[in-house]
Amino acid sequence: MKPLLFLLLAVMSCKHLQAQSVGIGTNTPNSSAMLEINSSSKGVLLPRVADTTAIASPVKGLVTYNNSYNKLWYYNGGRWQPTAVTDSIWHIEAIKEQQQQVTKLLQRIQQLEERK
């Protein structure tokens, strides 16, 4: 009877442990997160790779830092994609400049059409 009771308690405690969140730097991790990392003076260092093809059978959502491109990359389930966070402000400024050039070109075309 004791082994059965012990087994029942062990199974129940394992089930309870699976439902808990893990916290690093906090004693009260958010219940909606599996892992919460809290620090006001340190960051998270993700795995760094030179070539994402070296990762066998990547799972969808896997994130690495690609040393070859100096960017974060994620696996979308079919192929590796760079994240769009790096240099995004420069990309926005380039788009604005292109829009201004297109607007000027359209205005010039309209002026030429009006002369006809």
C-alpha positions in Angstrom: 0.0 0.0 0.0 2.9 2.4 0.8 4.5 2.1 -2.6 1.1 2.8 -4.3 0.6 5.9 -2.1 4.2 7.1 -2.8 3.7 6.7 -6.5 0.4 8.6 -6.4 2.0 11.5 -4.5 5.0 11.5 -6.9 2.8 11.7 -10.0 0.7 14.5 -8.4 3.7 16.5 -7.5 5.2 16.2 -11.0 2.0 17.4 -12.5 2.1 20.4 -10.2 5.7 21.2 -11.1 4.9 21.2 -14.8 2.2 23.9 -14.3 4.6 26.4 -12.6 6.6 29.2 -14.3 10.3 29.5 -13.8 11.9 32.8 -12.8 15.4 34.0 -13.0 16.0 37.2 -11.0 12.5 37.0 -9.7 10.7 35.0 -7.0 7.3 35.6 -8.7 7.4 34.9 -12.4 4.4 35.8 -14.4 2.0 32.9 -14.6 1.5 33.4 -18.4 5.2 32.8 -19.1 7.1 29.6 -18.9 10.3 31.5 -18.2 10.7 35.1 -16.9 14.1 36.7 -16.7 14.4 39.9 -14.8 17.4 42.1 -14.5 18.1 45.9 -14.6 21.8 45.5 -15.4 22.2 42.4 -17.6 20.9 40.9 -20.8 20.2 37.5 -22.4 22.9 35.9 -24.5 21.4 33.7 -27.2 23.2 30.9 -29.0 25.5 32.3 -31.7 26.1 30.5 -34.9 28.1 31.2 -38.1 25.8 29.1 -40.2 22.2 28.2 -39.5 22.3 25.2 -41.8 24.5 23.5 -39.1 21.4 23.2 -36.9 19.9 19.8 -37.5 16.1 19.7 -37.6 15.3 23.2 -36.4 11.9 23.7 -34.7 9.6 26.5 -35.8 10.2 29.5 -33.7 13.9 28.7 -32.9 16.0 31.9 -32.5 19.7 32.3 -32.9 22.2 35.1 -33.4 23.9 34.7 -36.8 27.5 35.8 -36.6 27.8 35.9 -40.4 25.1 38.6 -40.7 25.3 40.1 -37.2 21.5 39.8 -36.8 19.0 37.7 -35.0 17.5 34.9 -37.1 14.4 32.8 -36.5 13.2 29.6 -38.1 9.7 30.0 -39.5 9.0 26.3 -40.0 10.3 26.3 -43.6 13.4 28.4 -43.7 15.6 30.8 -41.6 14.6 34.4 -41.7 16.4 37.5 -40.4 14.5 39.6 -37.9 13.5 43.1 -39.1 14.5 44.8 -35.9 18.1 45.7 -36.9 18.4 48.9 -38.9 14.6 49.4 -39.1 14.9 53.2 -38.6 17.2 53.5 -41.6 14.8 51.4 -43.6 11.9 53.7 -42.7 13.9 56.8 -43.7 14.8 55.3 -47.0 11.2 54.6 -47.8 10.2 58.2 -46.9 12.9 59.5 -49.3 11.7 57.2 -52.0 8.1 58.3 -51.5 9.2 61.9 -51.8 11.1 61.2 -55.1 8.0 59.4 -56.5 5.8 62.3 -55.5 8.1 64.7 -57.3 8.1 62.5 -60.4 4.3 62.2 -60.5 4.0 66.0 -60.1 6.4 66.5 -63.0 4.5 64.0 -65.2 1.3 65.8 -64.3 2.8 69.2 -65.3 3.9 67.7 -68.7 0.4 66.3 -69.3 -1.2 69.7 -68.6 1.0 71.3 -71.2 -0.4 69.1 -74.0 
